[in-house]
Amino acid sequence: MSDKVNPDTRSSTDETAGTDGAELAGAEQQVPDMHAKSAPVDRDVDGPLDESEANPVRPYVDLGGVKILPREGLHLRLEIEEGSKRVVAIGLDYAGSTLQVQPFAAPRSSGLWQEIRAQIADQIAKQGGSTTPREGPFGPELVAEIPVAAGQGPAGTTRLARFIGVDGPRWFLRGVIAGEGAINPEAAAQIEDLFRSIVVVRGSAPMPPRDLIPLRMPATPAGKPEPTGT
């Protein structure tokens, strides 16, 4: 588990030979802006929210870089990096699904999700898996078929996961959905609602883009997390 989003992996090919100026201009207009923010149009109202947008009186569980709104049936896990003993991700088990979340620092005026999706697809391909891009409730997402690690299931089996991401003000929130939320629309709606309820606490301290916003044990007893190693 890394505490920094992987660096850029870019490639280019010359596909302009034999085209006139009008055709080239049209092609350029169709190229997506890799630095544009990617987020639902209602993000500042329906979430995921920035700390400045959240209701201060709601009973959130404070985990440092994120706040989680408790709900019946929700189980919280802290994923701990073995060497440093730092919290590097938050695991949420809910409605037959799992949701892993990580908040990262991001530039003020540009986003990270456009480039990170390509990096995730490349990493999964190197593991022998595959990814399918699609439009989801938070914008572009990846549906991944990932080989199961040796000893965790029969040889040759795979598991499904959805990689989702939202660019906020000076932060990027990445989520990985597995279990029923990756295959069942009704379960997906419940885990997506949980993702929307998350509040990201970026803080005012300078941080390089793509660095993990520090996470920690909850400040209130409501969380009762179960630490896990990564």
C-alpha positions in Angstrom: 0.0 0.0 0.0 1.6 3.3 -1.1 1.1 6.6 0.6 1.6 8.5 -2.7 -0.3 8.2 -6.0 2.1 6.7 -8.6 4.0 9.2 -10.8 2.9 10.0 -14.3 3.2 7.4 -17.0 2.7 9.0 -20.3 3.3 7.9 -23.9 2.7 9.6 -27.3 2.2 8.4 -30.8 2.3 10.3 -34.1 -1.2 10.0 -35.5 -1.4 13.3 -37.4 0.3 12.3 -40.7 -2.0 12.6 -43.7 -4.5 14.9 -42.0 -5.3 18.5 -43.0 -5.5 21.4 -40.5 -9.3 21.1 -40.0 -9.1 17.4 -39.3 -6.3 18.0 -36.8 -8.1 20.7 -35.1 -11.2 18.5 -34.7 -9.0 15.7 -33.3 -7.4 18.0 -30.8 -10.9 19.2 -29.6 -11.7 15.6 -28.7 -8.7 15.0 -26.6 -9.7 15.1 -22.9 -7.9 17.5 -20.6 -5.7 15.3 -18.4 -5.5 18.0 -15.7 -9.2 18.8 -15.5 -11.0 18.1 -12.3 -13.4 15.2 -12.3 -16.3 15.3 -9.9 -20.1 15.2 -9.8 -21.7 18.6 -10.5 -23.4 18.4 -7.1 -20.3 17.4 -5.2 -20.3 20.5 -2.9 -23.9 19.7 -1.9 -24.2 15.9 -2.0 -20.6 14.9 -1.4 -17.9 13.8 -1.0 -17.6 17.1 0.9 -14.7 19.3 1.9 -14.5 20.1 5.6 -15.6 23.7 4.8 -18.8 22.4 3.2 -19.8 19.9 5.9 -22.4 20.4 8.7 -20.3 21.0 11.8 -22.9 19.5 14.2 -23.1 16.1 12.5 -21.6 13.3 14.6 -18.7 12.4 12.4 -15.9 10.0 13.4 -12.7 12.0 13.0 -9.9 10.0 11.3 -7.7 12.9 10.4 -7.7 13.2 6.7 -11.3 12.0 6.5 -14.4 12.1 8.6 -17.0 9.2 8.4 -20.6 9.5 9.3 -21.7 6.5 11.4 -24.6 4.4 10.3 -26.2 1.2 11.4 -24.3 -1.8 10.0 -21.1 0.1 9.1 -17.9 -1.5 10.3 -14.7 0.5 10.2 -11.1 -0.8 9.7 -7.8 1.0 9.7 -5.3 -0.3 7.2 -1.8 0.0 8.7 1.5 0.0 6.9 3.6 -2.7 8.5 7.0 -0.9 8.5 5.9 2.6 9.5 2.8 1.6 11.5 1.0 4.5 9.8 -2.6 4.4 8.9 -2.6 4.4 5.0 -6.2 3.7 4.2 -9.7 3.4 5.7 -11.7 0.3 5.1 -15.5 0.4 5.4 -17.6 -2.8 5.4 -21.3 -2.0 4.6 -24.3 -3.7 3.0 -22.3 -6.7 1.7 -19.7 -4.5 0.2 -16.2 -3.1 1.1 -15.1 0.4 0.4 -11.4 1.4 0.8 -10.8 5.1 0.8 -7.6 7.3 0.6 -7.4 11.1 0.5 -4.5 12.7 -1.3 -3.3 16.3 -1.6 -4.0 17.9 -5.0 -3.3 21.1 -6.8 -5.8 23.9 -6.2 -6.9 24.4 -9.9 -6.3 21.0 -11.5 -7.3 17.4 -10.8 -5.6 14.0 -10.5 -8.2 11.4 -11.4 -7.9 11.7 -15.2 -4.2 10.6 -15.1 -4.5 8.2 -12.2 -7.1 6.0 -14.0 -4.6 5.3 -16.7 -2.0 4.4 -14.1 -4.4 2.0 -12.3 -5.3 0.3 -15.6 -1.6 -0.2 -16.4 -0.8 -1.6 -12.9 -3.7 -4.1 -13.1 -2.7 -5.2 -16.6 0.8 -5.9 -15.3 -0.8 -8.2 -12.7 -2.6 -10.1 -15.4 -5.9 -8.4 -14.9 -8.1 -6.2 -17.1 -10.1 -3.0 -16.7 -13.1 -1.5 -18.4 -13.7 2.2 -18.3 -17.3 3.4 -17.8 -19.3 6.4 -16.7 -20.5 6.1 -13.1 -22.4 8.2 -10.6 -19.1 10.1 -9.7 -18.0 10.5 -13.3 -15.4 8.2 -15.0 -14.5 5.0 -13.2 -12.8 1.7 -13.9 -14.3 -1.8 -13.4 -11.4 -4.1 -12.8 -11.1 -7.9 -13.0 -8.1 -8.6 -10.7 -6.3 -12.0 -10.3 -6.7 -13.5 -6.8 -3.4 -13.7 -5.0 -1.9 -17.2 -4.4 -3.3 -18.7 -1.3 -6.4 -16.5 -1.2 -8.5 -18.6 -3.7 -8.3 -21.2 -6.4 -5.6 -20.7 -9.0 -6.8 -18.6 -12.0 -9.8 -17.0 -10.2 -10.4 -13.2 -10.3 -12.3 -10.7 -8.2 -14.2 -7.6 -9.4 -13.5 -4.2 -8.1 -14.6 -0.6 -9.0 -12.1 2.2 -8.8 -13.8 5.6 -8.3 -12.3 9.0 -7.7 -13.4 12.6 -7.0 -11.3 15.7 -7.3 -12.2 18.3 -4.7 -10.7 21.6 -3.6 -7.0 20.8 -3.1 -7.6 17.1 -2.5 -8.4 13.9 -4.4 -10.4 11.1 -2.8 -9.9 7.6 -4.2 -12.3 4.7 -3.5 -12.2 1.0 -4.3 -15.5 -0.9 -4.1 -15.6 -4.7 -3.9 -18.1 -7.3 -2.9 -21.8 -6.8 -3.8 -21.3 -3.1 -4.6 -19.2 -4.1 -7.6 -21.9 -6.3 -9.1 -25.3 -5.6 -7.6 -27.0 -2.3 -8.5 -29.0 -2.1 -5.2 -25.9 -2.7 -3.1 -23.9 -0.3 -5.3 -26.3 2.5 -4.5 -25.8 2.0 -0.8 -22.0 2.0 -0.9 -22.1 5.0 -3.2 -24.2 6.8 -0.7 -21.6 6.0 1.9 -18.8 7.4 -0.3 -20.8 10.6 -0.8 -21.1 11.0 2.9 -17.3 11.2 3.5 -15.8 14.5 4.5 -12.2 15.2 3.4 -10.0 17.3 5.8 -7.2 18.7 3.7 -5.8 21.1 6.3 -3.8 24.3 5.6 -0.3 22.8 5.8 1.6 22.7 2.4 1.7 19.3 0.9 3.1 18.0 -2.4 0.4 16.9 -4.8 -0.3 13.1 -4.6 0.9 12.8 -1.0 -1.4 10.9 1.3 -3.3 13.3 3.6 -2.4 11.9 7.1 -4.9 9.5 8.6 -5.1 8.5 12.3 -7.1 6.6 14.9 -10.5 8.1 15.6 -10.7 10.9 18.2 -14.0 9.5 19.5 -15.0 6.1 20.8 -17.7 5.8 18.2 -15.4 4.3 15.5 -14.0 1.3 17.5 -11.8 0.5 14.5 -10.1 -2.9 13.9 -6.5 -2.2 12.7 -5.3 -4.4 9.8 -1.9 -4.7 8.2 -1.1 -4.0 4.5 
